[in-house]
């Protein structure tokens, strides 16, 4: 399965995902909305290392339109240790980090493609569970 939301990711997203793949995420890459969240942040910090590595695992699992309690995210991903949900804003950032596996309708990602801003064609295969060439990937979409 080709996970379509990744095929439409804008260049603002690519900065975050590049940091995920390079394992260079910093505290400032995560958005904390209000002071009432500080209590849960300590628990979330304990799984932050796993959150950084979610997209570098062999099998990427996601859920579109993730909802949990009052949290609503465009998509979320999990590595069984933690779940990270992403905002529905123009510049995508992680919106929440939850301890444990929280996905309900997960889908395995087979392919993530990347294209430069303004381009219509994809230039790079970012993640490829099927070992296809870029040309083979383009035939599928």
Beta strands, then each sheet from edge to edge (+ up, - down):
strand 1: 60-68
strand 2: 71-78
strand 3: 82-86
strand 4: 94-99
strand 5: 107-109
strand 6: 111-114
strand 7: 124-128
sheet 1: 4+ 3- 2+ 1- 5+
sheet 2: 6+ 7-
end
